[in-house]
Amino acid sequence: MAYCIGDSCISCGSCEGQCPVGAISAGDGKFEINADSCIDCGSCAGQCPVGAIAEA
């Protein structure tokens, strides 16, 4: 199951650099995770300062 970024995202970008497969990119108002590319490693969730990333 892929991770997803919730509405509490503050668009800081700290998660983007943590993704080993490049599944995270800037979206409209918040960052987004490409579910097809996500390998469910959780690296991004641990990096988010506001806890906006969780398993979908």
N, CA, C and O atoms as CSV, one atom per row, in Angstrom:
chain,resi,resn,atom,element,x,y,z
A,1,MET,N,N,0.853,-1.176,0.000
A,1,MET,CA,C,0.000,0.000,0.000
A,1,MET,C,C,0.900,1.241,0.000
A,1,MET,O,O,1.819,1.339,0.813
A,2,ALA,N,N,0.649,2.146,-0.869
A,2,ALA,CA,C,1.458,3.360,-1.005
A,2,ALA,C,C,1.158,4.351,0.116
A,2,ALA,O,O,0.098,4.308,0.741
A,3,TYR,N,N,2.102,5.227,0.349
A,3,TYR,CA,C,1.908,6.316,1.300
A,3,TYR,C,C,1.215,7.470,0.591
A,3,TYR,O,O,1.252,7.566,-0.636
A,4,CYS,N,N,0.586,8.343,1.365
A,4,CYS,CA,C,-0.041,9.526,0.781
A,4,CYS,C,C,0.222,10.718,1.694
A,4,CYS,O,O,0.470,10.561,2.889
A,5,ILE,N,N,0.164,11.904,1.112
A,5,ILE,CA,C,0.416,13.139,1.843
A,5,ILE,C,C,-0.908,13.848,2.062
A,5,ILE,O,O,-1.637,14.131,1.111
A,6,GLY,N,N,-1.213,14.132,3.315
A,6,GLY,CA,C,-2.483,14.748,3.688
A,6,GLY,C,C,-2.482,16.260,3.556
A,6,GLY,O,O,-1.478,16.874,3.194
A,7,ASP,N,N,-3.626,16.839,3.857
A,7,ASP,CA,C,-3.828,18.283,3.726
A,7,ASP,C,C,-3.004,19.111,4.709
A,7,ASP,O,O,-2.888,20.325,4.539
A,8,SER,N,N,-2.436,18.483,5.723
A,8,SER,CA,C,-1.619,19.237,6.678
A,8,SER,C,C,-0.210,19.517,6.151
A,8,SER,O,O,0.598,20.136,6.843
A,9,CYS,N,N,0.087,19.065,4.930
A,9,CYS,CA,C,1.381,19.317,4.282
A,9,CYS,C,C,1.639,20.816,4.202
A,9,CYS,O,O,0.773,21.588,3.791
A,10,ILE,N,N,2.847,21.216,4.602
A,10,ILE,CA,C,3.218,22.637,4.569
A,10,ILE,C,C,4.138,22.950,3.384
A,10,ILE,O,O,4.724,24.032,3.325
A,11,SER,N,N,4.265,22.029,2.462
A,11,SER,CA,C,5.077,22.184,1.246
A,11,SER,C,C,6.530,22.558,1.528
A,11,SER,O,O,7.118,23.363,0.806
A,12,CYS,N,N,7.105,21.977,2.573
A,12,CYS,CA,C,8.502,22.278,2.909
A,12,CYS,C,C,9.484,21.531,2.007
A,12,CYS,O,O,10.621,21.968,1.829
A,13,GLY,N,N,9.043,20.397,1.433
A,13,GLY,CA,C,9.880,19.643,0.516
A,13,GLY,C,C,10.853,18.683,1.173
A,13,GLY,O,O,11.634,18.038,0.474
A,14,SER,N,N,10.830,18.568,2.485
A,14,SER,CA,C,11.791,17.692,3.158
A,14,SER,C,C,11.602,16.224,2.790
A,14,SER,O,O,12.556,15.448,2.845
A,15,CYS,N,N,10.414,15.843,2.424
A,15,CYS,CA,C,10.134,14.449,2.061
A,15,CYS,C,C,10.683,14.074,0.686
A,15,CYS,O,O,11.097,12.936,0.463
A,16,GLU,N,N,10.684,15.024,-0.218
A,16,GLU,CA,C,11.058,14.753,-1.607
A,16,GLU,C,C,12.453,14.138,-1.720
A,16,GLU,O,O,12.650,13.179,-2.466
A,17,GLY,N,N,13.404,14.678,-0.995
A,17,GLY,CA,C,14.772,14.181,-1.054
A,17,GLY,C,C,14.976,12.842,-0.374
A,17,GLY,O,O,15.986,12.181,-0.614
A,18,GLN,N,N,14.046,12.427,0.466
A,18,GLN,CA,C,14.158,11.164,1.185
A,18,GLN,C,C,13.665,9.970,0.386
A,18,GLN,O,O,13.980,8.829,0.725
A,19,CYS,N,N,12.901,10.209,-0.661
A,19,CYS,CA,C,12.319,9.105,-1.437
A,19,CYS,C,C,13.383,8.466,-2.333
A,19,CYS,O,O,13.926,9.132,-3.214
A,20,PRO,N,N,13.685,7.183,-2.117
A,20,PRO,CA,C,14.733,6.521,-2.906
A,20,PRO,C,C,14.347,6.254,-4.359
A,20,PRO,O,O,15.212,5.956,-5.182
A,21,VAL,N,N,13.058,6.357,-4.681
A,21,VAL,CA,C,12.630,6.088,-6.057
A,21,VAL,C,C,12.065,7.323,-6.757
A,21,VAL,O,O,11.556,7.220,-7.873
A,22,GLY,N,N,12.148,8.475,-6.121
A,22,GLY,CA,C,11.691,9.717,-6.742
A,22,GLY,C,C,10.190,9.794,-6.958
A,22,GLY,O,O,9.733,10.391,-7.932
A,23,ALA,N,N,9.420,9.197,-6.062
A,23,ALA,CA,C,7.961,9.157,-6.217
A,23,ALA,C,C,7.270,10.418,-5.714
A,23,ALA,O,O,6.059,10.562,-5.887
A,24,ILE,N,N,8.012,11.338,-5.092
A,24,ILE,CA,C,7.408,12.533,-4.510
A,24,ILE,C,C,7.759,13.764,-5.334
A,24,ILE,O,O,8.912,13.975,-5.711
A,25,SER,N,N,6.740,14.568,-5.603
A,25,SER,CA,C,6.952,15.801,-6.364
A,25,SER,C,C,6.016,16.890,-5.854
A,25,SER,O,O,5.017,16.617,-5.188
A,26,ALA,N,N,6.366,18.125,-6.184
A,26,ALA,CA,C,5.534,19.261,-5.778
A,26,ALA,C,C,4.223,19.216,-6.543
A,26,ALA,O,O,4.200,19.059,-7.763
A,27,GLY,N,N,3.141,19.355,-5.808
A,27,GLY,CA,C,1.826,19.369,-6.423
A,27,GLY,C,C,1.197,20.737,-6.275
A,27,GLY,O,O,1.889,21.722,-6.019
A,28,ASP,N,N,-0.079,20.799,-6.430
A,28,ASP,CA,C,-0.820,22.056,-6.330
A,28,ASP,C,C,-1.135,22.345,-4.861
A,28,ASP,O,O,-2.149,21.877,-4.344
A,29,GLY,N,N,-0.282,23.105,-4.192
A,29,GLY,CA,C,-0.497,23.463,-2.800
A,29,GLY,C,C,0.126,22.528,-1.788
A,29,GLY,O,O,0.229,22.883,-0.614
A,30,LYS,N,N,0.549,21.334,-2.206
A,30,LYS,CA,C,1.213,20.381,-1.329
A,30,LYS,C,C,1.988,19.385,-2.181
A,30,LYS,O,O,1.787,19.306,-3.393
A,31,PHE,N,N,2.861,18.639,-1.552
A,31,PHE,CA,C,3.606,17.624,-2.283
A,31,PHE,C,C,2.717,16.402,-2.481
A,31,PHE,O,O,1.767,16.185,-1.729
A,32,GLU,N,N,3.034,15.606,-3.505
A,32,GLU,CA,C,2.233,14.440,-3.839
A,32,GLU,C,C,3.131,13.226,-4.033
A,32,GLU,O,O,4.285,13.348,-4.442
A,33,ILE,N,N,2.583,12.056,-3.732
A,33,ILE,CA,C,3.299,10.799,-3.922
A,33,ILE,C,C,2.637,10.028,-5.057
A,33,ILE,O,O,1.424,9.818,-5.054
A,34,ASN,N,N,3.444,9.608,-6.026
A,34,ASN,CA,C,2.953,8.791,-7.123
A,34,ASN,C,C,2.789,7.365,-6.591
A,34,ASN,O,O,3.781,6.685,-6.325
A,35,ALA,N,N,1.563,6.918,-6.438
A,35,ALA,CA,C,1.275,5.607,-5.851
A,35,ALA,C,C,1.858,4.465,-6.672
A,35,ALA,O,O,2.197,3.421,-6.116
A,36,ASP,N,N,1.980,4.642,-7.978
A,36,ASP,CA,C,2.530,3.591,-8.833
A,36,ASP,C,C,4.035,3.425,-8.643
A,36,ASP,O,O,4.576,2.344,-8.877
A,37,SER,N,N,4.715,4.496,-8.217
A,37,SER,CA,C,6.164,4.447,-8.019
A,37,SER,C,C,6.554,4.157,-6.574
A,37,SER,O,O,7.648,3.651,-6.322
A,38,CYS,N,N,5.684,4.466,-5.629
A,38,CYS,CA,C,5.966,4.304,-4.197
A,38,CYS,C,C,6.254,2.834,-3.875
A,38,CYS,O,O,5.507,1.940,-4.273
A,39,ILE,N,N,7.357,2.602,-3.144
A,39,ILE,CA,C,7.725,1.232,-2.759
A,39,ILE,C,C,7.382,0.942,-1.295
A,39,ILE,O,O,7.799,-0.082,-0.753
A,40,ASP,N,N,6.630,1.833,-0.659
A,40,ASP,CA,C,6.119,1.628,0.696
A,40,ASP,C,C,7.233,1.477,1.737
A,40,ASP,O,O,7.119,0.673,2.662
A,41,CYS,N,N,8.304,2.252,1.580
A,41,CYS,CA,C,9.428,2.129,2.511
A,41,CYS,C,C,9.241,2.985,3.766
A,41,CYS,O,O,9.809,2.670,4.812
A,42,GLY,N,N,8.457,4.057,3.681
A,42,GLY,CA,C,8.187,4.902,4.837
A,42,GLY,C,C,9.236,5.957,5.138
A,42,GLY,O,O,9.119,6.669,6.135
A,43,SER,N,N,10.257,6.074,4.303
A,43,SER,CA,C,11.309,7.069,4.536
A,43,SER,C,C,10.746,8.480,4.600
A,43,SER,O,O,11.190,9.291,5.413
A,44,CYS,N,N,9.792,8.772,3.768
A,44,CYS,CA,C,9.195,10.111,3.707
A,44,CYS,C,C,8.414,10.430,4.973
A,44,CYS,O,O,8.460,11.555,5.470
A,45,ALA,N,N,7.702,9.448,5.492
A,45,ALA,CA,C,6.869,9.676,6.684
A,45,ALA,C,C,7.713,10.076,7.894
A,45,ALA,O,O,7.309,10.919,8.695
A,46,GLY,N,N,8.875,9.467,8.013
A,46,GLY,CA,C,9.755,9.777,9.118
A,46,GLY,C,C,10.401,11.151,9.003
A,46,GLY,O,O,10.851,11.712,10.002
A,47,GLN,N,N,10.450,11.686,7.809
A,47,GLN,CA,C,11.085,12.972,7.563
A,47,GLN,C,C,10.104,14.148,7.715
A,47,GLN,O,O,10.539,15.273,7.960
A,48,CYS,N,N,8.825,13.914,7.576
A,48,CYS,CA,C,7.825,14.998,7.592
A,48,CYS,C,C,7.728,15.655,8.972
A,48,CYS,O,O,7.429,14.985,9.960
A,49,PRO,N,N,7.984,16.977,9.040
A,49,PRO,CA,C,7.966,17.664,10.340
A,49,PRO,C,C,6.572,17.866,10.929
A,49,PRO,O,O,6.446,18.172,12.115
A,50,VAL,N,N,5.519,17.699,10.116
A,50,VAL,CA,C,4.160,17.916,10.613
A,50,VAL,C,C,3.320,16.632,10.594
A,50,VAL,O,O,2.123,16.674,10.880
A,51,GLY,N,N,3.933,15.503,10.262
A,51,GLY,CA,C,3.224,14.234,10.269
A,51,GLY,C,C,2.133,14.124,9.227
A,51,GLY,O,O,1.105,13.487,9.460
A,52,ALA,N,N,2.352,14.748,8.071
A,52,ALA,CA,C,1.327,14.774,7.029
A,52,ALA,C,C,1.330,13.530,6.146
A,52,ALA,O,O,0.454,13.380,5.293
A,53,ILE,N,N,2.301,12.633,6.337
A,53,ILE,CA,C,2.420,11.461,5.469
A,53,ILE,C,C,2.051,10.205,6.235
A,53,ILE,O,O,2.549,9.959,7.334
A,54,ALA,N,N,1.163,9.408,5.632
A,54,ALA,CA,C,0.716,8.166,6.258
A,54,ALA,C,C,0.430,7.133,5.183
A,54,ALA,O,O,0.313,7.467,4.004
A,55,GLU,N,N,0.320,5.882,5.592
A,55,GLU,CA,C,-0.047,4.834,4.646
A,55,GLU,C,C,-1.479,5.058,4.184
A,55,GLU,O,O,-2.356,5.406,4.975
A,56,ALA,N,N,-1.697,4.856,2.911
A,56,ALA,CA,C,-3.031,5.058,2.336
A,56,ALA,C,C,-3.974,3.933,2.724
A,56,ALA,O,O,-5.139,3.940,2.328
